[in-house]
């Protein structure tokens, strides 16, 4: 009798643990796959593709649902090679745009599958109200429901197996001729009170609470201070999609500081007036665009007389989008000028893309700018570890680093990490 009870208890525990671990592993893996696919899509594909509408390339969500994965994987990795092999589907797909699709030979099958998974699931829909939009990359609703379901199912299993053990024990006692007294019916409240007097049940309940609360707390701490997707409402609805995308105004025309100083600088309204003194985007009623009128009001400019009244001048209170901690040092010119070649290669940018896209994302498609990258220490360090700066061998600074110089002469890969890119003082002061 004791052996049967002991065996059932061991089986019950083993089954529960296996089911719980399997369920959690599947859910976590799925969440990580879609999150990684989103990151890869933003860095590799977003400059040419959108999920829900055609751009340089076709809308991805309907395409990945239409095409087989066996075709998509080789097509994404190296479409040129696939077309050269005579694949009719690839040749037909290339006719969508005259622009040749970038090849990604370094992407693994799993990474491409992650991109496909993200494209199928799509981007979380933005809230209807104005304000910051943050994509939820934390705990998914399915994962939360899974944890709750596991707890409920485990309790039910414990109760059912407990009753089964009691029934078997009773049958064995009756077979041995031992009289078994009938259990008295007890109220629900009494049963619950008795349940909480059971040390094993209490331990199991507390353990579940600790795991759930600990998981939420841990993930919450990792997300503290990370503002990916932050999109504040600005005093003027300036459209980067219109200016940098449709009109193809170069980034450095407005943000001149990014190429020669630490800060990228916010352009003065005088820069805006270079165009908008004449471009007024008047409505059908002949009125000047309300957003352009805000520029005139801030400058005290009268478009009818083309004169300025300095007594009416007032600054535009732009809301900062990209915020680094005060103790973090970042120099724009060092990255967009000195490190441009390495950054372009690492981010997989096209020759026509500004190097700014590597960190700020496809700004030319943003109606209103938002924080595209996490800007975390881990994110910066990963780039310093992977970016290949071997081409800088003739630069005086790198030539003085003897150890690195020897590696360059041997043709070995050189990364910022080998040149002090991980030293605290590089970013913190």
VEXDREN-2710 file (C-alpha; in Angstrom, 1 decimal):
% VEXDREN-2710
k/r/px/py/pz
1/UNK/0.0/0.0/0.0
2/UNK/2.8/2.4/1.0
3/UNK/4.7/1.5/-2.2
4/UNK/1.7/2.3/-4.4
5/UNK/1.1/5.6/-2.7
6/UNK/4.7/6.6/-2.9
7/UNK/4.9/5.6/-6.6
8/UNK/1.8/7.6/-7.5
9/UNK/3.2/10.6/-5.7
10/UNK/6.5/10.5/-7.6
11/UNK/4.7/10.0/-10.9
12/UNK/2.4/13.0/-10.1
13/UNK/5.3/15.3/-9.3
14/UNK/7.3/14.2/-12.3
15/UNK/4.4/14.7/-14.7
16/UNK/3.6/18.1/-13.3
17/UNK/7.1/19.4/-13.5
18/UNK/7.6/18.1/-17.1
19/UNK/4.4/19.6/-18.3
20/UNK/5.1/23.0/-16.6
21/UNK/8.6/23.2/-18.0
22/UNK/7.6/22.2/-21.5
23/UNK/4.7/24.7/-21.5
24/UNK/6.9/27.6/-20.3
25/UNK/9.7/26.7/-22.6
26/UNK/7.4/26.8/-25.7
27/UNK/5.9/30.1/-24.7
28/UNK/9.2/31.8/-23.8
29/UNK/10.8/30.5/-27.0
30/UNK/7.9/31.8/-29.1
31/UNK/8.1/35.3/-27.4
32/UNK/11.9/35.4/-28.0
33/UNK/11.5/34.4/-31.6
34/UNK/9.0/37.1/-32.5
35/UNK/11.0/39.7/-30.5
36/UNK/14.2/38.8/-32.3
37/UNK/12.4/38.8/-35.6
38/UNK/11.1/42.3/-34.9
39/UNK/14.7/43.5/-34.2
40/UNK/16.1/41.9/-37.3
41/UNK/13.2/43.2/-39.4
42/UNK/13.8/46.8/-38.2
43/UNK/17.6/46.6/-38.8
44/UNK/17.6/44.6/-42.1
45/UNK/14.3/45.0/-43.8
46/UNK/12.4/48.1/-42.7
47/UNK/14.2/50.5/-45.1
48/UNK/12.5/48.8/-48.0
49/UNK/9.5/46.9/-46.6
50/UNK/6.5/47.6/-44.5
51/UNK/4.2/45.0/-43.0
52/UNK/0.9/46.2/-44.2
53/UNK/1.5/48.3/-47.4
54/UNK/3.8/48.3/-50.4
55/UNK/7.0/50.4/-50.3
56/UNK/10.2/49.7/-52.3
57/UNK/9.3/46.1/-51.7
58/UNK/5.9/44.5/-51.3
59/UNK/3.9/44.4/-48.0
60/UNK/5.4/41.5/-46.1
61/UNK/2.5/40.2/-44.0
62/UNK/0.4/39.1/-46.9
63/UNK/3.5/37.8/-48.8
64/UNK/4.8/35.6/-46.0
65/UNK/1.3/34.2/-45.5
66/UNK/1.1/33.5/-49.3
67/UNK/4.5/32.0/-49.9
68/UNK/6.1/28.8/-48.6
69/UNK/8.9/28.9/-46.0
70/UNK/11.0/26.7/-48.2
71/UNK/11.1/29.5/-50.8
72/UNK/11.3/32.4/-48.4
73/UNK/14.4/31.3/-46.6
74/UNK/16.7/31.0/-49.6
75/UNK/15.0/34.1/-51.2
76/UNK/15.8/36.3/-48.1
77/UNK/19.3/35.0/-47.7
78/UNK/20.4/35.4/-51.3
79/UNK/17.8/36.3/-53.9
80/UNK/20.5/36.9/-56.5
81/UNK/21.8/33.4/-56.2
82/UNK/18.2/32.0/-56.3
83/UNK/17.4/33.9/-59.5
84/UNK/20.6/32.8/-61.1
85/UNK/19.7/29.2/-60.4
86/UNK/16.7/29.7/-62.7
87/UNK/14.0/29.6/-60.0
88/UNK/10.9/30.8/-61.8
89/UNK/9.2/32.0/-58.6
90/UNK/12.3/34.1/-57.7
91/UNK/12.5/35.6/-61.2
92/UNK/8.8/36.5/-61.0
93/UNK/9.2/38.0/-57.5
94/UNK/12.1/40.2/-58.6
95/UNK/9.8/42.0/-61.1
96/UNK/8.0/43.8/-58.3
97/UNK/10.6/46.6/-58.1
98/UNK/13.5/47.7/-60.3
99/UNK/15.6/48.1/-57.1
100/UNK/17.6/44.9/-56.4
101/UNK/16.9/43.4/-53.0
102/UNK/19.9/43.3/-50.5
103/UNK/21.3/39.8/-49.8
104/UNK/21.8/38.6/-46.2
105/UNK/24.2/35.6/-46.5
106/UNK/25.1/35.9/-42.8
107/UNK/21.5/35.3/-41.5
108/UNK/20.9/31.8/-40.2
109/UNK/17.7/29.7/-41.0
110/UNK/16.5/30.4/-37.4
111/UNK/17.0/34.1/-37.8
112/UNK/15.1/34.2/-41.1
113/UNK/12.3/32.1/-39.5
114/UNK/12.1/34.7/-36.7
115/UNK/11.7/37.5/-39.3
116/UNK/8.9/35.5/-41.0
117/UNK/7.2/34.8/-37.6
118/UNK/7.2/38.5/-36.8
119/UNK/5.9/39.4/-40.3
120/UNK/3.1/37.0/-39.9
121/UNK/2.1/38.2/-36.4
122/UNK/2.5/41.9/-37.3
123/UNK/3.2/44.9/-35.2
124/UNK/1.1/45.6/-32.1
125/UNK/-1.6/48.1/-33.0
126/UNK/-1.0/51.6/-31.7
127/UNK/-3.3/53.2/-29.1
128/UNK/-6.0/55.5/-30.6
129/UNK/-5.1/58.4/-28.4
130/UNK/-2.1/60.7/-29.1
131/UNK/1.0/60.3/-27.1
132/UNK/3.9/57.9/-26.7
133/UNK/3.6/54.5/-28.5
134/UNK/5.6/51.7/-27.0
135/UNK/5.6/48.2/-28.5
136/UNK/5.0/45.6/-25.8
137/UNK/8.0/43.3/-25.8
138/UNK/7.5/42.2/-22.2
139/UNK/5.4/39.3/-20.9
140/UNK/2.8/38.2/-23.5
141/UNK/-0.8/37.6/-22.5
142/UNK/-0.4/34.0/-23.6
143/UNK/2.5/33.5/-21.2
144/UNK/0.5/35.0/-18.3
145/UNK/-2.5/32.9/-19.1
146/UNK/-0.2/29.8/-19.4
147/UNK/1.3/30.3/-15.9
148/UNK/-2.2/30.8/-14.4
149/UNK/-3.5/27.7/-16.3
150/UNK/-0.6/25.6/-15.1
151/UNK/-1.2/26.6/-11.4
152/UNK/-5.0/25.7/-11.7
153/UNK/-4.3/22.5/-13.6
154/UNK/-1.7/21.4/-11.1
155/UNK/-4.1/22.0/-8.2
156/UNK/-6.8/20.0/-9.9
157/UNK/-4.3/17.2/-10.6
158/UNK/-3.1/17.2/-7.0
159/UNK/-6.7/16.9/-5.8
160/UNK/-7.6/14.2/-8.2
161/UNK/-4.5/12.1/-7.5
162/UNK/-5.0/12.6/-3.8
163/UNK/-8.5/11.2/-4.1
164/UNK/-7.2/8.3/-6.2
165/UNK/-4.6/7.5/-3.6
166/UNK/-7.2/7.5/-0.8
167/UNK/-9.5/5.2/-2.9
168/UNK/-6.7/2.7/-3.5
169/UNK/-5.7/2.7/0.1
170/UNK/-9.3/2.1/1.1
171/UNK/-9.7/-0.8/-1.4
172/UNK/-6.5/-2.4/0.0
173/UNK/-7.7/-2.0/3.6
174/UNK/-11.1/-3.6/2.8
175/UNK/-9.4/-6.5/1.0
176/UNK/-7.3/-7.1/4.1
177/UNK/-10.6/-7.2/6.2
178/UNK/-9.9/-3.9/7.9
179/UNK/-13.0/-1.9/8.6
180/UNK/-12.9/1.6/7.0
181/UNK/-15.0/4.3/8.5
182/UNK/-17.0/6.6/6.1
183/UNK/-15.6/10.1/5.6
184/UNK/-17.9/12.8/7.0
185/UNK/-19.1/15.4/4.6
186/UNK/-17.5/18.7/5.4
187/UNK/-18.5/22.2/4.3
188/UNK/-16.5/24.1/1.6
189/UNK/-15.2/26.6/4.1
190/UNK/-14.0/23.8/6.4
191/UNK/-12.4/22.1/3.4
192/UNK/-10.5/25.2/2.4
193/UNK/-9.3/25.8/5.9
194/UNK/-8.1/22.3/6.1
195/UNK/-6.3/22.7/2.8
196/UNK/-4.4/25.7/4.0
197/UNK/-3.3/23.7/7.1
198/UNK/-1.6/21.2/4.7
199/UNK/2.1/22.2/4.7
200/UNK/2.7/20.8/1.2
201/UNK/-0.1/22.8/-0.3
202/UNK/0.9/26.0/1.4
203/UNK/4.5/25.5/0.3
204/UNK/3.4/24.8/-3.3
205/UNK/1.2/28.0/-3.3
206/UNK/3.9/30.2/-1.9
207/UNK/6.4/28.8/-4.4
208/UNK/4.1/29.6/-7.3
209/UNK/3.6/33.1/-6.0
210/UNK/7.3/33.7/-5.6
211/UNK/8.0/32.4/-9.2
212/UNK/5.3/34.6/-10.7
213/UNK/6.0/37.8/-8.8
214/UNK/9.8/37.2/-9.1
215/UNK/9.4/36.9/-12.9
216/UNK/7.4/40.0/-13.2
217/UNK/9.8/41.9/-11.0
218/UNK/12.9/40.7/-12.9
219/UNK/11.4/41.6/-16.3
220/UNK/10.2/44.9/-14.9
221/UNK/13.7/45.8/-13.7
222/UNK/15.2/45.0/-17.1
223/UNK/12.7/47.3/-18.8
224/UNK/13.3/50.2/-16.4
225/UNK/14.6/53.2/-18.2
226/UNK/14.3/51.6/-21.7
227/UNK/12.1/53.8/-23.8
228/UNK/12.0/52.0/-27.2
229/UNK/9.0/53.3/-29.1
230/UNK/8.8/56.5/-27.1
231/UNK/6.9/59.0/-29.3
232/UNK/6.0/62.3/-27.6
233/UNK/3.6/64.8/-29.1
234/UNK/5.6/67.7/-30.5
235/UNK/4.5/71.4/-30.6
236/UNK/4.7/71.3/-34.4
237/UNK/3.7/68.3/-36.4
238/UNK/6.9/68.0/-38.3
239/UNK/6.8/65.1/-40.7
240/UNK/10.1/63.4/-41.3
241/UNK/8.3/61.2/-43.9
242/UNK/7.5/64.2/-45.9
243/UNK/10.8/66.0/-45.6
244/UNK/13.4/63.2/-45.5
245/UNK/11.3/60.7/-47.4
246/UNK/9.2/62.3/-50.1
247/UNK/11.3/65.4/-50.5
248/UNK/14.6/63.6/-49.8
249/UNK/16.1/66.4/-47.8
250/UNK/19.5/65.2/-46.5
251/UNK/19.7/64.7/-42.7
252/UNK/22.7/67.0/-42.3
253/UNK/20.9/69.9/-44.0
254/UNK/19.0/70.3/-40.7
255/UNK/21.1/68.3/-38.2
256/UNK/24.5/69.8/-39.2
257/UNK/26.0/69.1/-35.7
258/UNK/25.8/65.3/-36.1
259/UNK/28.7/65.4/-38.6
260/UNK/31.0/67.8/-36.8
261/UNK/30.3/67.8/-33.1
262/UNK/29.1/65.7/-30.1
263/UNK/25.5/66.7/-30.5
264/UNK/23.3/66.4/-33.6
265/UNK/21.6/69.8/-32.7
266/UNK/18.1/70.8/-33.3
267/UNK/17.9/73.2/-36.3
268/UNK/16.9/76.8/-35.7
269/UNK/13.7/78.1/-37.2
270/UNK/15.8/80.1/-39.7
271/UNK/16.7/76.8/-41.3
272/UNK/13.0/76.1/-41.7
273/UNK/12.5/79.5/-43.2
274/UNK/14.9/78.8/-46.0
275/UNK/12.1/76.9/-47.6
276/UNK/8.9/78.0/-45.8
277/UNK/9.3/81.6/-46.5
278/UNK/7.9/80.6/-49.9
279/UNK/6.5/77.1/-49.3
280/UNK/3.3/77.8/-47.3
281/UNK/1.2/74.7/-48.1
282/UNK/-2.0/76.8/-48.4
283/UNK/-5.3/75.1/-48.0
284/UNK/-8.2/75.3/-50.5
285/UNK/-9.4/78.4/-48.6
286/UNK/-6.1/80.1/-49.2
287/UNK/-5.0/79.9/-45.6
288/UNK/-1.4/79.1/-44.7
289/UNK/-0.9/75.6/-43.2
290/UNK/-1.5/75.8/-39.4
291/UNK/1.8/74.0/-38.7
292/UNK/3.8/76.5/-40.9
293/UNK/1.9/79.3/-39.2
294/UNK/3.3/78.1/-35.9
295/UNK/6.8/78.7/-37.3
296/UNK/5.8/82.3/-38.4
297/UNK/4.3/83.0/-35.0
298/UNK/7.4/81.8/-33.2
299/UNK/9.6/84.1/-35.3
300/UNK/7.2/87.0/-35.2
301/UNK/7.1/86.8/-39.0
302/UNK/4.4/88.5/-41.1
303/UNK/4.0/86.7/-44.4
304/UNK/2.1/89.5/-46.0
305/UNK/4.8/92.2/-45.4
306/UNK/7.6/89.6/-45.1
307/UNK/8.9/91.4/-42.0
308/UNK/9.9/90.2/-38.5
309/UNK/8.8/91.6/-35.2
310/UNK/11.4/90.6/-32.6
311/UNK/9.0/91.6/-29.7
312/UNK/6.8/88.6/-30.8
313/UNK/9.6/86.0/-30.9
314/UNK/9.2/82.9/-28.7
315/UNK/11.1/79.6/-28.8
316/UNK/9.5/76.4/-29.9
317/UNK/9.5/74.0/-27.0
318/UNK/10.5/70.7/-28.7
319/UNK/10.2/67.5/-26.6
320/UNK/13.4/65.5/-26.6
321/UNK/12.9/62.0/-28.0
322/UNK/16.3/60.3/-27.4
323/UNK/17.5/60.7/-23.8
324/UNK/20.8/59.3/-22.6
325/UNK/21.8/59.4/-18.9
326/UNK/24.0/62.3/-17.9
327/UNK/26.9/60.0/-17.1
328/UNK/26.9/58.4/-20.6
329/UNK/29.1/60.0/-23.3
330/UNK/28.2/59.7/-26.9
331/UNK/29.8/61.6/-29.8
332/UNK/27.8/61.8/-33.0
333/UNK/30.7/62.9/-35.2
334/UNK/32.8/60.0/-34.0
335/UNK/30.2/57.5/-35.2
336/UNK/28.7/59.1/-38.3
337/UNK/32.0/60.3/-39.8
338/UNK/34.9/58.2/-38.4
339/UNK/32.9/55.0/-37.9
340/UNK/30.5/55.4/-40.8
341/UNK/31.9/52.6/-42.9
342/UNK/31.9/50.0/-40.1
343/UNK/28.4/51.1/-38.9
344/UNK/26.9/50.8/-42.4
345/UNK/28.4/47.3/-42.8
346/UNK/27.2/46.2/-39.4
347/UNK/23.7/47.6/-39.8
348/UNK/23.3/46.3/-43.4
349/UNK/22.5/49.8/-44.8
350/UNK/22.1/50.4/-48.5
351/UNK/24.6/53.0/-50.1
352/UNK/21.7/55.5/-50.5
353/UNK/20.7/55.2/-46.8
354/UNK/22.0/57.8/-44.4
355/UNK/24.2/56.3/-41.7
356/UNK/21.7/57.8/-39.2
357/UNK/19.3/54.9/-40.0
358/UNK/21.6/52.5/-38.1
359/UNK/20.5/53.9/-34.7
360/UNK/17.4/56.1/-35.5
361/UNK/15.8/53.6/-37.9
362/UNK/14.0/54.4/-41.1
363/UNK/13.3/58.1/-40.2
364/UNK/12.2/58.8/-43.8
365/UNK/9.1/56.7/-43.2
366/UNK/8.2/58.2/-39.8
367/UNK/5.3/60.7/-39.8
368/UNK/6.4/61.6/-36.3
369/UNK/9.8/60.5/-34.9
370/UNK/9.9/57.9/-32.2
371/UNK/12.8/56.2/-30.4
372/UNK/13.7/53.3/-32.7
373/UNK/16.6/51.6/-30.8
374/UNK/16.7/50.7/-27.1
375/UNK/19.9/52.8/-26.5
376/UNK/20.9/50.5/-23.6
377/UNK/24.4/49.8/-22.6
378/UNK/24.1/46.2/-23.8
379/UNK/22.9/47.5/-27.2
380/UNK/26.0/49.8/-27.6
381/UNK/28.4/47.1/-26.4
382/UNK/27.1/44.5/-28.8
383/UNK/27.8/46.9/-31.7
384/UNK/31.3/47.6/-30.4
385/UNK/31.9/43.9/-30.3
386/UNK/30.7/43.2/-33.8
387/UNK/31.5/46.2/-35.9
388/UNK/34.5/45.5/-38.2
389/UNK/36.9/48.5/-38.3
390/UNK/39.8/46.7/-40.0
391/UNK/39.6/49.3/-42.8
392/UNK/40.9/52.0/-40.4
393/UNK/44.5/50.6/-40.5
394/UNK/45.9/53.9/-42.0
395/UNK/44.3/56.0/-39.3
396/UNK/46.9/57.5/-37.0
397/UNK/45.0/56.6/-33.8
398/UNK/44.7/52.9/-34.7
399/UNK/48.2/52.8/-36.1
400/UNK/49.5/53.6/-32.6
401/UNK/47.8/50.7/-31.1
402/UNK/50.5/48.1/-31.6
403/UNK/48.6/44.9/-30.7
404/UNK/45.7/45.9/-32.9
405/UNK/48.0/47.0/-35.7
406/UNK/49.6/43.6/-35.8
407/UNK/46.3/41.9/-36.0
408/UNK/45.3/44.2/-38.9
409/UNK/48.5/43.3/-40.8
410/UNK/47.6/39.6/-40.5
411/UNK/44.1/40.3/-41.9
412/UNK/42.3/39.4/-38.6
413/UNK/39.0/40.9/-37.6
414/UNK/39.3/44.0/-35.5
415/UNK/36.4/45.3/-33.3
416/UNK/36.1/48.4/-31.1
417/UNK/36.2/46.1/-28.1
418/UNK/39.9/45.3/-28.9
419/UNK/40.7/49.0/-29.0
420/UNK/39.2/49.9/-25.6
421/UNK/35.6/50.2/-26.8
422/UNK/34.5/48.4/-23.6
423/UNK/36.4/50.7/-21.2
424/UNK/34.1/52.5/-18.8
425/UNK/35.6/55.9/-19.6
426/UNK/34.6/55.6/-23.2
427/UNK/30.9/56.2/-22.3
428/UNK/30.9/57.3/-18.7
429/UNK/32.4/60.4/-17.1
END
